[in-house]
Amino acid sequence: MNYFRRLFELVGKDKVKFIFGLFFAFFKNFSFMFIFGALYIAFLNIHALTATVIWNCLMIMIGGILFHFVFRYLEDILVSAEGYVMFRNFRLQVGDELKKAPLGYFDDAKLGNIQGAMTTSINALENFTMMLVTGVIAGFGISILLTIAMFKMNVSLGLFMIPVLVILAFTLGKLYKIAMRNVPLQHKVEQEMNFAVIDMIRGMSVLRTYPINEDNPVKNMIQEKAKDLYAKKKEVDVRCEVEFSWRAKIYSFIVNAASVILIILTVHLYMHEQINFANCMTMLVGSYLIFLGLAPLSDTAFLYAKIPGQQKYLDDVFQIPQLEEGKQTTINGPLDIRFDHVWFGYRKDTPVIKDLSFEIKQNEKVAIVGPSGCGKTTIVNLLSRFWDVDKGTIYLAGKDIREYTVETLFKQMSVVFQDVYLFNDTIMNNIRFAKPEATDQEIFDVCQKARCAEFISKLPQGYETIIGEGGANLSGGEKQRISIARALLKDAPIILLDEATSSVDPENEAEILAAIDALCKGKTVISIAHRISTVESVDHILVIDDGSLQEEGKHEELIQNGGIYASFIKSRRDAKGWRIEN
């Protein structure tokens, strides 16, 4: 029942259509009643088969076929098609929820579970749910209808079918319980195997780099782990097969035995003149039809049991924490940014940002500098609301950023990440992702400014080149420049550059920064970088160390102060001038 309740939750506002579809799945079996009726009339007039009788029987059968066709068509529209729509909507719903989840939700284990849930689990539900639901309804539906017809022919025939149907339903229930007991074990082992394969693939570069021989303990560990998992999978599968298969055979035996007994009972009743010849012949044919839909149900019991398991897995995976979202959809006033005594840690006991306060005026160009791991990227993530602060407040235009809707906040910002991800699509579509209505010329222009145009023109299909998953067919610098072009195209009032020039050739860096500067006039630009050229031309510099603001000001001022920033610049210049001499 929990499964059907969840199914109706997924159907949502289309519950009425779905219920009608289930009724059509049941009543399409009335077509067999037409066939039964035609056979009965034919056998009743077996000694006087006139053209009229034959024609009437033929019309009844054609009517039954049309009846079946119409109801099957309506079932397909309202159940099968609705099933695909339902799971499409579920995918979209999950996508919307994932967009609002904090980044902490997306650890490696969660990503593996999400990937498995969005592909294997949903596909399994999509392919089997509606088929199995209608299969069970149709299987028992035809048997119930024909049992009612048997009562009309002879009470003994109808009474015979009642315990048969009860026994079959009980046996199916036992099969279902056995499957439900084993499916979670199978699913757990399959997950462990998937994680092991992913772990091996991710570590392939390490495995190839180090010597892998018979004495290597890592190789032995990997092999033993694989053997253990395959042995465990075999044990679970064999145990399930042994426990399930003989009971499934009992079910099949009951179906076949009941069909034979029904034939014997029908002949017996005819020989004792309790039913006429027409009833006898009709029931002999019916003894096959009545069990036609029930016979395959034992084969689908295991698949049917998998559905609640997959459903529970989906529910567990998609217990997605949501960032609290405000209702403000407009932003009024200057887009000043202010961090007010902000504290944050990825783990509760380890703060990364400690009592951080600073202000950035609208249209300022600001650089955030500091040693690796000091919290620079975290500041950008907090401003973008990829995470929420533990204590304190971040203000945009005088309001707590949590008061805005996520969509409203994101519209104000373009972010170029240090680790660039591009979609497995054309270069044109990857850039247009930032502004779907952009013209081709707009994309060409931003690519010129981001210094992408030249290398794009050399690709086989130019802007229509498929770049592979994650941008696998491009170098790191090329991916970074595509990402910059995408941010420039969005033309948001606030631009966040998370070490955006780290993968750019030194000779092109100054030109790209100049292009960004020209495009971002009248905008707020916050840049995280380690290169001197990135920070020298900004309006304001924030020096972060150990999660706290240590210094702030202009480049010349901070150099004269002789503090952390001055040491940072000196170390960079010393590194730039360093060379090996013979």
FILOLUM-826359 format. One record per residue (C-alpha): x, y, z; chain; residue in one letter. Coordinates in Angstrom, 2 decimals, always signed. Layout:
X_Y_Z_A_A
...
***
This chain:
+0.00_+0.00_+0.00_A_M
+2.90_+2.35_+0.73_A_N
+4.07_+1.79_-2.82_A_Y
+0.71_+2.76_-4.33_A_F
+0.48_+5.77_-2.02_A_R
+3.91_+6.92_-3.20_A_R
+2.90_+6.25_-6.81_A_L
-0.11_+8.53_-6.45_A_F
+2.11_+11.19_-4.86_A_E
+4.36_+11.10_-7.93_A_L
+1.37_+11.34_-10.26_A_V
+0.44_+14.60_-8.50_A_G
-2.33_+16.64_-10.10_A_K
-3.00_+13.92_-12.71_A_D
-4.40_+11.45_-10.14_A_K
-7.86_+11.40_-11.77_A_V
-6.43_+10.57_-15.20_A_K
-4.25_+7.86_-13.68_A_F
-7.19_+6.27_-11.82_A_I
-9.25_+6.27_-15.03_A_F
-6.32_+4.61_-16.76_A_G
-6.28_+1.83_-14.17_A_L
-10.02_+1.33_-14.67_A_F
-9.46_+1.05_-18.41_A_F
-6.69_-1.50_-17.76_A_A
-9.23_-3.55_-15.80_A_F
-12.24_-3.16_-18.08_A_F
-10.37_-3.83_-21.30_A_K
-10.66_-7.46_-20.21_A_N
-14.39_-7.27_-20.97_A_F
-13.32_-7.93_-24.55_A_S
-12.87_-11.57_-23.50_A_F
-16.49_-11.58_-22.39_A_M
-17.44_-10.70_-25.98_A_F
-15.40_-13.66_-27.21_A_I
-17.00_-15.87_-24.57_A_F
-20.43_-14.68_-25.65_A_G
-19.72_-15.34_-29.33_A_A
-18.42_-18.84_-28.57_A_L
-21.43_-19.58_-26.40_A_Y
-23.87_-18.52_-29.16_A_I
-21.95_-20.54_-31.75_A_A
-21.92_-23.70_-29.63_A_F
-25.54_-23.18_-28.60_A_L
-26.51_-23.23_-32.29_A_N
-23.97_-25.85_-33.33_A_I
-26.61_-27.91_-35.12_A_H
-28.20_-24.91_-36.81_A_A
-25.31_-22.63_-37.81_A_L
-27.07_-20.29_-40.21_A_T
-25.42_-17.35_-41.91_A_A
-27.21_-15.05_-39.47_A_T
-25.79_-16.86_-36.43_A_V
-22.29_-16.87_-37.89_A_I
-22.60_-13.19_-38.81_A_W
-23.83_-12.29_-35.32_A_N
-20.95_-14.20_-33.69_A_C
-18.50_-12.48_-36.01_A_L
-19.90_-9.04_-35.18_A_M
-19.70_-9.80_-31.45_A_I
-16.04_-10.83_-31.81_A_M
-15.22_-7.74_-33.88_A_I
-16.98_-5.65_-31.22_A_G
-14.81_-7.33_-28.58_A_G
-11.66_-6.59_-30.55_A_I
-12.66_-2.94_-31.01_A_L
-13.60_-2.73_-27.32_A_F
-10.18_-4.10_-26.37_A_H
-8.39_-1.78_-28.79_A_F
-10.15_+1.37_-27.53_A_V
-9.66_+0.58_-23.86_A_F
-6.05_-0.49_-24.44_A_R
-5.42_+2.80_-26.24_A_Y
-6.97_+4.78_-23.37_A_L
-4.91_+2.77_-20.88_A_E
-1.70_+3.54_-22.79_A_D
-2.50_+7.26_-22.85_A_I
-3.57_+7.57_-19.21_A_L
-1.22_+5.06_-17.55_A_V
+1.79_+4.17_-19.66_A_S
+2.30_+7.61_-21.19_A_A
+1.43_+9.25_-17.87_A_E
+4.11_+7.10_-16.26_A_G
+6.81_+8.58_-18.48_A_Y
+5.48_+12.08_-17.84_A_V
+5.44_+11.36_-14.12_A_M
+9.10_+10.30_-14.03_A_F
+10.10_+13.17_-16.30_A_R
+8.52_+15.56_-13.80_A_N
+10.24_+13.72_-10.97_A_F
+13.63_+14.22_-12.64_A_R
+12.90_+17.92_-13.15_A_L
+11.75_+18.22_-9.54_A_Q
+14.96_+16.61_-8.29_A_V
+16.98_+18.91_-10.54_A_G
+15.26_+21.96_-9.06_A_D
+15.91_+20.70_-5.53_A_E
+19.56_+19.93_-6.28_A_L
+20.07_+23.50_-7.48_A_K
+18.99_+24.74_-4.05_A_K
+21.06_+22.28_-2.01_A_A
+24.22_+23.43_-0.20_A_P
+27.49_+22.25_-1.74_A_L
+28.15_+20.13_+1.35_A_G
+25.45_+17.76_+0.12_A_Y
+27.53_+16.83_-2.93_A_F
+30.30_+14.72_-1.43_A_D
+31.74_+11.78_-3.39_A_D
+29.40_+9.21_-1.83_A_A
+26.34_+11.37_-2.51_A_K
+27.41_+11.98_-6.11_A_L
+27.66_+8.23_-6.70_A_G
+24.25_+7.66_-5.13_A_N
+22.67_+10.54_-7.06_A_I
+24.09_+9.27_-10.34_A_Q
+22.81_+5.75_-9.65_A_G
+19.42_+7.02_-8.54_A_A
+18.94_+9.38_-11.49_A_M
+19.88_+6.68_-14.02_A_T
+19.51_+3.06_-12.91_A_T
+16.83_+3.45_-10.25_A_S
+14.54_+5.89_-12.04_A_I
+14.95_+4.03_-15.34_A_N
+14.00_+0.76_-13.62_A_A
+10.92_+2.34_-12.09_A_L
+10.03_+4.04_-15.36_A_E
+10.31_+0.85_-17.39_A_N
+8.58_-1.56_-15.02_A_F
+6.19_+0.37_-12.77_A_T
+3.31_+0.95_-15.16_A_M
+3.80_-2.36_-16.95_A_M
+3.62_-4.30_-13.69_A_L
+0.73_-2.31_-12.24_A_V
-1.43_-2.84_-15.33_A_T
-0.20_-6.45_-15.62_A_G
-1.41_-7.35_-12.13_A_V
-4.72_-5.54_-12.64_A_I
-5.25_-7.18_-16.04_A_A
-4.20_-10.63_-14.79_A_G
-6.61_-10.72_-11.88_A_F
-9.17_-8.64_-13.76_A_G
-9.81_-11.21_-16.48_A_I
-9.89_-14.03_-13.91_A_S
-12.45_-12.21_-11.75_A_I
-14.68_-11.38_-14.72_A_L
-14.60_-14.94_-16.04_A_L
-15.27_-16.30_-12.55_A_T
-18.43_-14.16_-12.46_A_I
-19.40_-15.64_-15.83_A_A
-18.83_-19.14_-14.41_A_M
-21.31_-18.48_-11.61_A_F
-23.82_-17.60_-14.32_A_K
-23.15_-20.91_-16.11_A_M
-22.90_-23.12_-13.03_A_N
-22.40_-22.34_-9.35_A_V
-19.96_-25.24_-8.92_A_S
-17.59_-23.74_-11.52_A_L
-17.66_-20.36_-9.80_A_G
-17.15_-21.88_-6.35_A_L
-14.15_-23.82_-7.67_A_F
-12.43_-20.62_-8.84_A_M
-12.73_-18.70_-5.55_A_I
-10.26_-20.84_-3.51_A_P
-7.98_-21.09_-6.56_A_V
-7.72_-17.30_-6.83_A_L
-7.21_-16.99_-3.05_A_V
-4.40_-19.60_-3.09_A_I
-2.72_-17.93_-6.07_A_L
-2.93_-14.50_-4.42_A_A
-1.48_-15.96_-1.19_A_F
+1.37_-17.65_-3.11_A_T
+2.16_-14.42_-4.96_A_L
+2.23_-12.62_-1.62_A_G
+4.80_-15.13_-0.31_A_K
+6.90_-14.71_-3.45_A_L
+6.73_-10.96_-3.01_A_Y
+7.87_-11.17_+0.63_A_K
+10.81_-13.41_-0.32_A_I
+11.82_-10.99_-3.04_A_A
+11.46_-8.03_-0.67_A_M
+13.78_-9.79_+1.78_A_R
+16.46_-10.38_-0.83_A_N
+16.27_-7.28_-3.05_A_V
+17.87_-4.92_-0.46_A_P
+20.78_-7.36_-0.04_A_L
+21.30_-7.52_-3.80_A_Q
+21.06_-3.75_-4.06_A_H
+23.64_-3.25_-1.29_A_K
+26.14_-5.61_-2.93_A_V
+25.60_-3.98_-6.33_A_E
+26.31_-0.58_-4.76_A_Q
+29.52_-1.84_-3.20_A_E
+30.61_-3.25_-6.56_A_M
+29.81_+0.03_-8.32_A_N
+31.80_+2.04_-5.78_A_F
+34.74_-0.38_-6.12_A_A
+34.73_-0.02_-9.92_A_V
+34.51_+3.79_-9.68_A_I
+37.36_+3.80_-7.14_A_D
+39.54_+1.70_-9.44_A_M
+38.80_+3.88_-12.49_A_I
+39.52_+7.09_-10.57_A_R
+42.79_+5.61_-9.33_A_G
+43.86_+4.27_-12.73_A_M
+46.52_+6.97_-13.16_A_S
+48.04_+5.99_-9.80_A_V
+47.92_+2.30_-10.63_A_L
+49.73_+2.92_-13.91_A_R
+52.31_+5.21_-12.34_A_T
+53.49_+2.75_-9.70_A_Y
+54.82_-0.74_-10.36_A_P
+52.04_-3.31_-10.28_A_I
+53.49_-6.77_-9.81_A_N
+52.61_-9.90_-7.89_A_E
+54.31_-8.64_-4.73_A_D
+52.59_-5.25_-4.73_A_N
+50.29_-5.16_-1.67_A_P
+47.98_-2.59_-3.30_A_V
+47.39_-4.86_-6.30_A_K
+46.72_-7.82_-4.00_A_N
+44.33_-5.72_-1.92_A_M
+42.39_-4.59_-5.02_A_I
+42.22_-8.13_-6.37_A_Q
+41.08_-9.57_-3.05_A_E
+38.45_-6.86_-2.66_A_K
+37.12_-7.60_-6.15_A_A
+37.06_-11.36_-5.47_A_K
+35.26_-10.84_-2.16_A_D
+32.63_-8.62_-3.75_A_L
+31.99_-11.03_-6.64_A_Y
+31.79_-13.95_-4.21_A_A
+29.36_-12.00_-2.04_A_K
+27.25_-11.12_-5.10_A_K
+27.21_-14.76_-6.20_A_K
+26.21_-15.92_-2.72_A_E
+23.33_-13.44_-2.49_A_V
+22.09_-14.20_-6.03_A_D
+22.24_-17.98_-5.58_A_V
+20.49_-17.83_-2.20_A_R
+17.78_-15.63_-3.65_A_C
+17.36_-17.86_-6.70_A_E
+17.11_-21.03_-4.61_A_V
+14.67_-19.48_-2.16_A_E
+12.52_-17.90_-4.86_A_F
+12.56_-20.31_-7.79_A_S
+10.99_-23.41_-6.18_A_W
+8.12_-21.33_-4.81_A_R
+7.64_-19.78_-8.26_A_A
+7.43_-23.31_-9.66_A_K
+4.76_-24.15_-7.07_A_I
+2.78_-21.14_-8.28_A_Y
+3.09_-22.29_-11.90_A_S
+2.05_-25.81_-10.88_A_F
-1.06_-24.47_-9.11_A_I
-2.02_-22.47_-12.23_A_V
-1.59_-25.44_-14.56_A_N
-3.23_-27.89_-12.15_A_A
-6.21_-25.57_-11.66_A_A
-6.62_-25.32_-15.43_A_S
-6.61_-29.13_-15.79_A_V
-9.01_-29.59_-12.85_A_I
-11.33_-26.97_-14.35_A_L
-11.41_-28.93_-17.63_A_I
-12.16_-32.19_-15.76_A_I
-14.84_-30.49_-13.68_A_L
-16.45_-28.98_-16.79_A_T
-16.56_-32.35_-18.59_A_V
-17.89_-34.00_-15.44_A_H
-20.71_-31.47_-15.15_A_L
-21.58_-31.92_-18.84_A_Y
-21.64_-35.71_-18.57_A_M
-23.99_-35.42_-15.61_A_H
-26.13_-32.96_-17.59_A_E
-25.59_-30.09_-15.18_A_Q
-24.42_-27.84_-18.01_A_I
-25.31_-27.86_-21.68_A_N
-22.98_-28.44_-24.62_A_F
-22.54_-24.72_-25.29_A_A
-21.49_-24.06_-21.69_A_N
-19.14_-27.04_-21.75_A_C
-17.31_-26.01_-24.93_A_M
-17.17_-22.38_-23.84_A_T
-15.61_-23.36_-20.50_A_M
-13.07_-25.64_-22.17_A_L
-11.83_-22.62_-24.10_A_V
-12.22_-20.45_-21.00_A_G
-10.09_-22.79_-18.88_A_S
-7.13_-21.48_-20.88_A_Y
-8.17_-17.83_-21.00_A_L
-9.00_-17.58_-17.31_A_I
-5.40_-18.32_-16.29_A_F
-3.79_-16.53_-19.23_A_L
-3.10_-13.34_-17.28_A_G
-2.20_-15.10_-14.02_A_L
+0.51_-17.44_-15.33_A_A
+3.27_-14.83_-15.90_A_P
+2.72_-13.05_-12.56_A_L
+5.23_-15.30_-10.76_A_S
+7.92_-14.10_-13.16_A_D
+7.09_-10.46_-12.42_A_T
+6.87_-10.87_-8.62_A_A
+10.60_-10.29_-8.20_A_F
+10.54_-7.23_-10.43_A_L
+7.49_-6.00_-8.56_A_Y
+9.39_-6.36_-5.28_A_A
+12.25_-4.30_-6.66_A_K
+10.01_-1.27_-7.14_A_I
+9.53_-0.41_-3.43_A_P
+13.25_-1.05_-2.88_A_G
+14.21_+1.32_-5.67_A_Q
+11.59_+3.76_-4.45_A_Q
+13.01_+3.72_-0.89_A_K
+16.51_+4.17_-2.31_A_Y
+15.32_+7.20_-4.27_A_L
+13.62_+8.66_-1.21_A_D
+16.78_+8.15_+0.89_A_D
+19.08_+9.64_-1.74_A_V
+16.84_+12.61_-2.40_A_F
+16.39_+13.67_+1.19_A_Q
+17.95_+16.88_-0.09_A_I
+18.64_+19.60_+2.47_A_P
+17.33_+22.92_+1.25_A_Q
+18.81_+26.35_+1.81_A_L
+16.24_+28.57_+3.44_A_E
+14.93_+30.73_+0.64_A_E
+13.55_+34.22_+1.05_A_G
+10.68_+35.75_-0.88_A_K
+12.33_+38.94_-2.11_A_Q
+12.39_+38.90_-5.93_A_T
+13.70_+42.41_-6.55_A_T
+16.85_+44.18_-5.42_A_I
+16.67_+47.91_-4.81_A_N
+19.46_+50.39_-4.21_A_G
+23.21_+50.15_-4.75_A_P
+24.56_+46.59_-4.88_A_L
+26.94_+47.08_-1.96_A_D
+28.25_+43.88_-0.37_A_I
+28.92_+43.63_+3.35_A_R
+30.17_+40.75_+5.49_A_F
+29.18_+41.38_+9.10_A_D
+31.01_+39.21_+11.69_A_H
+30.69_+36.09_+9.55_A_V
+31.67_+32.68_+10.91_A_W
+31.63_+29.50_+8.85_A_F
+33.11_+26.00_+8.89_A_G
+32.67_+22.99_+6.63_A_Y
+32.69_+21.01_+9.89_A_R
+31.08_+22.40_+13.00_A_K
+34.20_+22.07_+15.13_A_D
+36.60_+23.60_+12.56_A_T
+35.82_+27.20_+11.53_A_P
+37.30_+28.28_+8.19_A_V
+35.97_+31.85_+8.27_A_I
+36.37_+33.58_+11.64_A_K
+34.54_+36.78_+12.54_A_D
+35.04_+38.20_+9.04_A_L
+33.82_+41.74_+8.32_A_S
+34.40_+43.90_+5.25_A_F
+32.49_+46.01_+2.74_A_E
+32.63_+46.24_-1.04_A_I
+30.97_+49.18_-2.74_A_K
+29.06_+48.83_-6.00_A_Q
+31.30_+49.02_-9.09_A_N
+34.48_+48.38_-7.09_A_E
+37.08_+45.98_-8.40_A_K
+38.33_+43.96_-5.47_A_V
+41.04_+41.32_-5.17_A_A
+41.09_+38.76_-2.37_A_I
+44.59_+37.46_-1.67_A_V
+46.13_+35.18_+0.88_A_G
+47.89_+31.85_+1.31_A_P
+46.37_+28.63_+0.06_A_S
+43.63_+27.36_+2.35_A_G
+43.01_+30.70_+4.05_A_C
+39.35_+30.85_+2.97_A_G
+39.37_+32.93_-0.23_A_K
+37.19_+30.56_-2.25_A_T
+34.95_+30.01_+0.76_A_T
+34.19_+33.75_+0.80_A_I
+33.01_+33.56_-2.82_A_V
+30.96_+30.45_-2.05_A_N
+29.27_+32.16_+0.89_A_L
+28.47_+35.26_-1.16_A_L
+26.97_+33.02_-3.88_A_S
+25.01_+31.12_-1.20_A_R
+26.53_+27.81_-2.19_A_F
+26.83_+27.56_+1.60_A_W
+25.11_+29.43_+4.41_A_D
+27.00_+31.18_+7.19_A_V
+27.04_+29.65_+10.68_A_D
+26.98_+33.04_+12.39_A_K
+26.84_+36.62_+11.22_A_G
+25.22_+38.07_+8.11_A_T
+26.09_+38.78_+4.49_A_I
+24.28_+41.81_+3.06_A_Y
+23.58_+42.70_-0.57_A_L
+21.96_+46.08_-1.24_A_A
+21.34_+46.44_+2.48_A_G
+19.42_+43.15_+2.88_A_K
+20.47_+39.77_+4.21_A_D
+21.12_+37.62_+1.11_A_I
+18.90_+34.95_+2.69_A_R
+15.91_+37.25_+2.22_A_E
+16.20_+36.97_-1.59_A_Y
+15.05_+34.01_-3.63_A_T
+17.93_+31.86_-4.84_A_V
+17.10_+32.73_-8.46_A_E
+17.09_+36.47_-7.72_A_T
+20.48_+36.25_-6.03_A_L
+22.04_+34.14_-8.79_A_F
+20.88_+36.62_-11.44_A_K
+23.12_+39.24_-9.88_A_Q
+26.30_+37.18_-10.18_A_M
+28.50_+35.54_-12.77_A_S
+31.04_+33.11_-11.37_A_V
+34.15_+31.72_-13.04_A_V
+35.32_+28.79_-10.97_A_F
+38.88_+27.64_-10.50_A_Q
+37.82_+24.11_-11.44_A_D
+35.93_+24.57_-14.69_A_V
+33.17_+22.19_-15.71_A_Y
+31.79_+22.25_-19.25_A_L
+28.87_+20.19_-20.49_A_F
+29.13_+17.48_-23.12_A_N
+27.73_+19.73_-25.83_A_D
+28.93_+22.21_-28.43_A_T
+31.11_+25.17_-27.50_A_I
+28.31_+27.46_-28.70_A_M
+25.76_+25.88_-26.34_A_N
+28.18_+25.83_-23.42_A_N
+28.65_+29.58_-23.72_A_I
+24.99_+30.28_-24.52_A_R
+24.09_+28.46_-21.28_A_F
+24.71_+31.79_-19.50_A_A
+22.19_+33.62_-21.69_A_K
+19.88_+31.34_-23.73_A_P
+18.51_+34.21_-25.84_A_E
+21.99_+35.45_-26.86_A_A
+22.68_+35.87_-30.58_A_T
+25.58_+34.15_-32.29_A_D
+27.25_+37.54_-32.72_A_Q
+27.13_+38.21_-28.97_A_E
+28.86_+34.89_-28.39_A_I
+31.49_+35.68_-31.03_A_F
+32.15_+39.03_-29.33_A_D
+32.68_+37.64_-25.84_A_V
+34.89_+34.88_-27.24_A_C
+37.07_+37.56_-28.85_A_Q
+37.36_+39.38_-25.52_A_K
+38.09_+36.16_-23.62_A_A
+40.68_+35.17_-26.24_A_R
+38.74_+32.01_-27.22_A_C
+38.01_+32.81_-30.86_A_A
+41.39_+31.82_-32.25_A_E
+41.59_+28.30_-30.85_A_F
+37.86_+27.71_-31.48_A_I
+38.30_+28.55_-35.17_A_S
+40.95_+25.82_-35.42_A_K
+38.65_+23.09_-34.08_A_L
+37.06_+20.68_-36.61_A_P
+33.53_+22.13_-36.37_A_Q
+34.43_+25.47_-34.81_A_G
+31.75_+26.66_-32.41_A_Y
+29.70_+23.52_-33.12_A_E
+32.47_+21.21_-31.87_A_T
+31.34_+18.78_-29.17_A_I
+33.82_+19.22_-26.34_A_I
+33.22_+15.99_-24.41_A_G
+32.09_+15.40_-20.86_A_E
+33.56_+18.03_-18.55_A_G
+35.32_+19.59_-21.54_A_G
+37.58_+16.55_-21.91_A_A
+38.64_+17.52_-25.45_A_N
+40.03_+20.92_-24.38_A_L
+43.12_+21.90_-22.44_A_S
+42.86_+23.46_-18.99_A_G
+43.56_+26.94_-20.32_A_G
+41.03_+26.58_-23.12_A_E
+38.33_+25.43_-20.71_A_K
+39.08_+28.36_-18.43_A_Q
+38.73_+30.85_-21.26_A_R
+35.42_+29.29_-22.37_A_I
+34.25_+29.68_-18.78_A_S
+35.32_+33.34_-18.77_A_I
+33.41_+33.92_-22.02_A_A
+30.33_+32.34_-20.45_A_R
+30.57_+34.66_-17.44_A_A
+31.06_+37.71_-19.66_A_L
+28.00_+36.79_-21.72_A_L
+25.76_+36.65_-18.65_A_K
+26.58_+40.33_-18.06_A_D
+25.57_+40.20_-14.39_A_A
+26.23_+43.25_-12.19_A_P
+28.58_+41.26_-9.92_A_I
+31.38_+39.12_-11.34_A_I
+33.22_+36.61_-9.15_A_L
+36.51_+35.33_-10.54_A_L
+37.84_+32.44_-8.47_A_D
+41.50_+32.42_-9.62_A_E
+40.06_+32.71_-13.12_A_A
+43.41_+33.40_-14.78_A_T
+45.26_+30.52_-13.15_A_S
+45.19_+28.41_-16.34_A_S
+45.77_+31.26_-18.81_A_V
+49.06_+31.70_-20.64_A_D
+51.11_+34.57_-19.13_A_P
+51.30_+36.41_-22.47_A_E
+47.49_+36.43_-22.76_A_N
+46.71_+37.21_-19.14_A_E
+47.09_+41.00_-19.42_A_A
+44.88_+41.12_-22.52_A_E
+42.17_+39.00_-20.88_A_I
+42.23_+41.11_-17.73_A_L
+41.94_+44.24_-19.89_A_A
+38.98_+42.70_-21.72_A_A
+37.31_+41.80_-18.41_A_I
+38.00_+45.32_-17.14_A_D
+36.43_+46.89_-20.25_A_A
+33.38_+44.65_-20.14_A_L
+32.85_+45.04_-16.39_A_C
+32.78_+48.83_-16.21_A_K
+29.88_+49.81_-14.02_A_G
+29.99_+46.37_-12.34_A_K
+31.38_+44.94_-9.14_A_T
+34.29_+42.57_-9.75_A_V
+35.68_+40.30_-7.03_A_I
+38.77_+38.40_-8.10_A_S
+40.75_+35.71_-6.31_A_I
+44.28_+35.39_-7.66_A_A
+47.90_+34.74_-6.77_A_H
+49.42_+36.69_-9.67_A_R
+50.73_+40.21_-9.21_A_I
+49.17_+41.46_-12.46_A_S
+45.72_+40.50_-11.18_A_T
+45.87_+42.63_-8.04_A_V
+47.87_+45.69_-9.05_A_E
+45.04_+47.41_-10.96_A_S
+42.11_+46.78_-8.60_A_V
+40.44_+49.43_-6.44_A_D
+40.62_+47.49_-3.22_A_H
+42.52_+44.49_-1.86_A_I
+41.39_+42.21_+0.96_A_L
+44.20_+40.24_+2.59_A_V
+42.89_+37.07_+4.22_A_I
+44.86_+34.75_+6.50_A_D
+43.51_+31.92_+8.63_A_D
+39.94_+32.90_+7.79_A_G
+40.24_+36.48_+9.04_A_S
+40.79_+39.86_+7.42_A_L
+44.37_+40.89_+8.16_A_Q
+44.78_+43.91_+5.88_A_E
+42.84_+45.90_+3.31_A_E
+43.54_+48.82_+1.04_A_G
+45.13_+49.68_-2.30_A_K
+48.20_+47.98_-3.71_A_H
+50.61_+50.87_-3.00_A_E
+49.29_+51.39_+0.52_A_E
+49.68_+47.76_+1.48_A_L
+53.19_+47.59_+0.01_A_I
+54.20_+50.58_+2.14_A_Q
+52.70_+49.00_+5.26_A_N
+55.19_+46.15_+5.00_A_G
+52.73_+43.54_+6.27_A_G
+51.45_+40.21_+4.99_A_I
+50.57_+41.61_+1.56_A_Y
+54.04_+43.12_+1.09_A_A
+55.57_+39.74_+1.94_A_S
+53.19_+38.06_-0.50_A_F
+54.22_+40.41_-3.35_A_I
+57.92_+40.02_-2.53_A_K
+57.68_+36.22_-2.58_A_S
+55.90_+36.33_-5.95_A_R
+58.49_+38.66_-7.47_A_R
+61.34_+36.57_-6.11_A_D
+59.77_+33.45_-7.61_A_A
+59.30_+35.20_-10.96_A_K
+62.94_+36.29_-11.09_A_G
+64.32_+32.95_-9.95_A_W
+66.28_+30.96_-12.54_A_R
+68.84_+28.15_-12.77_A_I
+72.39_+29.18_-13.68_A_E
+75.12_+26.90_-14.98_A_N
***
